[in-house]
Amino acid sequence: METTLESGEVDALTEALRPYRPYVVDGKDYLYQIEYFVRSNRHFSSSKAYWEAFDVLVDEDKSRKFNTTFYGTRRDLQYLLENRYVRLFTAYNEAVEAMRDSTELFDTYICTARDKAAVISFLKMANLPFDEQKIYSRDFNGLYDNVGLGKSQQIGRILKANGGLQQKFVLIEDQAKAPLELYETCTAMTVLHAAYGYGDAEQWAKLPEDRHQTILEPKHLGESLRQFK
């Protein structure tokens, strides 16, 4: 799919994609949303209906090619925009402080679908010292050992290198996908569900209540973390 859009069309596409944002896990999801849902003005009454439609469409070869383009283009934008790129994003101040607490109290890792270089830039802008070797990303530009790993795979790799899957750890997440993939094998995992993010409530309902705590506002994140010390 090759498409050139004018600025007004980009804004319209952004608005059209907004209802599907809770379902985005990685870059390829936008391909199917734009190609099959936005263009046909297709709406869904539940996340179950959405995922049933999505799963029928997924093509691994097409997904891989799109992800390569998506993440590569994002890297190029960062290079071209330099410091302006990181300013396109905002953060909850309370979440930044919670991150500071976490690095002081715990052995902390970042697992993300974002590009690693952008995360490093953001941490520097927020004056948050962080070991770059503890940032696991899903870059598709071939620069890192963990190219292409989904978030649950990233977490699994970290756990296996630091005591195994059965050790206690706390996962802060707004999407339910990784916790759902991990909770049966990582029996000592506790999840802090960042409900102020983009996650899909129906997916979170599939995770047993005793395995996660819901954080409704970023200001509660720090105190929730400190209870595990």
HELIX and SHEET records of a PDB file:
HELIX    1   1 SER A    7  LEU A   17  1                                  11    
HELIX    2   2 ARG A   18  TYR A   23  5                                   6    
HELIX    3   3 LYS A   28  TYR A   32  1                                   5    
HELIX    4   4 GLN A   33  VAL A   38  3                                   6    
HELIX    5   5 SER A   47  LEU A   57  1                                  11    
HELIX    6   6 GLU A   60  LEU A   81  1                                  22    
HELIX    7   7 ASN A   83  VAL A   86  1                                   4    
HELIX    8   8 ASN A   93  LEU A  105  1                                  13    
HELIX    9   9 LYS A  116  MET A  125  1                                  10    
HELIX   10  10 GLU A  132  LYS A  134  5                                   3    
HELIX   11  11 LYS A  151  ALA A  161  1                                  11    
HELIX   12  12 LYS A  177  LEU A  182  1                                   6    
HELIX   13  13 ALA A  201  TRP A  204  1                                   4    
HELIX   14  14 GLU A  209  ARG A  211  5                                   3    
HELIX   15  15 PRO A  218  HIS A  220  5                                   3    
HELIX   16  16 LEU A  221  ARG A  226  1                                   6    
SHEET    1   A 2 ILE A 110  CYS A 111  0                                        
SHEET    2   A 2 ILE A 135  TYR A 136  1                                        
SHEET    1   B 3 PHE A 169  GLU A 173  0                                        
SHEET    2   B 3 MET A 189  ALA A 194  1                                        
SHEET    3   B 3 HIS A 212  ILE A 215  1                                        
END                                                                             
